[in-house]
Amino acid sequence: MDRKILYAVFIGIIWFIMSCKKENQYPIVGKWQQVKLHTYTQSYSGVISGDTTYQASSFNSGNYAQFNNDGTCIVGIFYPPGTYYTINSAAYISTAKYNYTPAGPKYVMTQPTTLIYPSGFITTDTASLDGNTVLIHAVFNSHANLQVSDSYYTK
């Protein structure tokens, strides 16, 4: 085959590949509906209290996790009806924004750097995908105990 023809075919293949629609970068991309929440408080000595599980009937369309192809995520936050900040009686926020990056079989979720917790509170959030279920595991270290939640989502 003539080199000019091979060169033209090569350029055509490269152009075709570059013009194809970009597929989802991660399998977790998409909107997931919350179907279960398990939450509890754990003391530093390992004692568990407030162990509660909410099933699918507790959630509505506002309880979701939307993972975007650009590494961002929005989570519709679930709190039991009538739950408010005890300091100022304001209702909890309805969504939280995260960035996520793959780390082995899981995704590490971090909040944007503009959010600063006073007194150095630490959060550790991860997401994992198991077939048709996403699990977001969140741990909030309040310096008095750990607030742990496992949120389950399906497509």
C-alpha positions in Angstrom: 0.0 0.0 0.0 1.2 3.5 -0.8 2.5 5.5 2.1 0.2 8.4 1.3 -2.8 6.1 1.5 -1.6 4.7 4.8 -1.0 8.2 6.2 -4.5 9.3 5.1 -6.1 6.2 6.7 -4.1 6.8 9.9 -5.2 10.5 10.1 -8.8 9.4 9.4 -8.7 6.9 12.3 -7.3 9.5 14.7 -10.0 12.0 13.6 -12.7 9.4 14.1 -11.5 8.5 17.6 -11.2 12.1 18.6 -14.7 13.0 17.3 -16.5 10.1 19.1 -18.7 11.1 22.0 -16.8 10.9 25.3 -18.1 8.0 27.4 -18.5 8.1 31.1 -15.1 8.2 32.7 -16.2 6.3 35.7 -18.9 3.6 36.2 -20.3 5.5 39.1 -21.4 8.4 36.8 -25.2 9.0 36.9 -28.0 9.8 39.2 -28.7 7.4 42.0 -31.8 7.3 44.2 -31.4 6.7 48.0 -33.0 3.6 49.2 -31.5 3.0 52.7 -29.6 4.9 55.4 -27.9 3.3 58.4 -26.6 5.9 60.9 -25.1 5.7 64.4 -22.8 7.4 66.9 -19.6 5.6 68.0 -17.5 6.7 71.0 -13.7 6.6 70.8 -13.9 3.5 73.0 -16.1 1.7 70.5 -19.5 2.1 72.2 -22.3 2.5 69.6 -25.5 4.5 70.3 -28.3 6.0 68.3 -28.1 3.1 65.8 -31.0 3.7 63.4 -31.8 2.4 59.9 -34.2 4.2 57.5 -35.7 2.2 54.6 -36.8 3.2 51.1 -40.2 4.5 52.2 -38.5 7.3 54.2 -37.0 8.9 51.0 -38.3 11.0 48.2 -36.8 12.3 44.9 -34.7 14.8 46.8 -32.7 12.1 48.3 -30.1 11.2 45.6 -26.5 11.2 44.6 -25.6 12.7 41.2 -22.0 11.7 40.1 -20.9 13.8 37.2 -18.2 12.9 34.6 -16.1 15.8 35.7 -15.3 14.4 39.2 -18.0 16.4 41.0 -21.0 15.0 43.0 -24.1 16.5 44.5 -25.9 14.6 47.3 -29.4 15.2 48.3 -29.1 15.1 52.1 -31.5 13.1 54.2 -32.4 14.0 57.7 -35.5 12.8 59.6 -38.5 15.1 59.4 -38.3 18.0 61.8 -34.6 17.8 62.3 -32.9 21.2 62.8 -29.6 22.6 63.9 -29.9 22.8 67.6 -27.9 26.1 67.8 -30.1 28.3 65.7 -33.2 26.1 64.8 -32.5 26.4 61.1 -33.3 23.4 58.9 -30.4 21.4 57.6 -29.2 22.1 54.0 -30.9 20.0 51.3 -27.7 19.2 49.2 -24.0 18.9 49.6 -21.4 19.3 46.9 -18.3 17.0 46.7 -15.4 16.3 44.5 -14.6 12.6 44.0 -11.5 10.8 42.8 -10.9 7.0 42.2 -8.8 5.3 44.8 -8.6 1.6 44.0 -12.1 0.1 44.1 -13.6 3.1 45.9 -13.9 6.8 45.3 -12.7 9.4 47.8 -15.2 12.2 48.3 -14.0 15.6 49.5 -15.8 18.8 50.0 -14.8 21.9 48.2 -12.0 23.8 50.0 -14.3 26.8 50.7 -16.0 24.8 53.5 -14.0 25.0 56.7 -15.1 23.2 59.8 -14.3 25.2 63.0 -12.0 23.5 65.6 -10.6 21.1 63.0 -13.5 18.7 62.6 -12.6 15.9 60.2 -14.8 14.2 57.7 -14.0 11.0 55.8 -16.3 10.1 53.0 -16.0 7.3 50.4 -18.2 5.9 47.7 -18.1 2.4 46.4 -20.0 0.7 43.6 -21.3 -2.8 43.9 -23.3 -3.8 40.8 -26.4 -1.6 40.8 -25.8 -0.1 44.3 -23.7 2.8 45.4 -22.7 3.0 49.1 -21.5 6.3 50.5 -19.8 5.8 53.8 -19.4 9.0 55.8 -17.6 9.5 59.1 -17.7 12.9 60.9 -15.2 13.2 63.8 -16.5 15.8 66.2 -13.7 15.4 68.7 -16.2 13.9 71.1 -17.3 10.9 69.0 -17.7 9.6 65.5 -21.0 10.2 63.6 -21.1 7.4 61.0 -23.6 6.9 58.1 -23.9 4.4 55.3 -26.2 5.6 52.5 -27.3 3.2 49.9 -28.4 4.3 46.4 -29.7 2.5 43.2 -30.3 3.6 39.7 
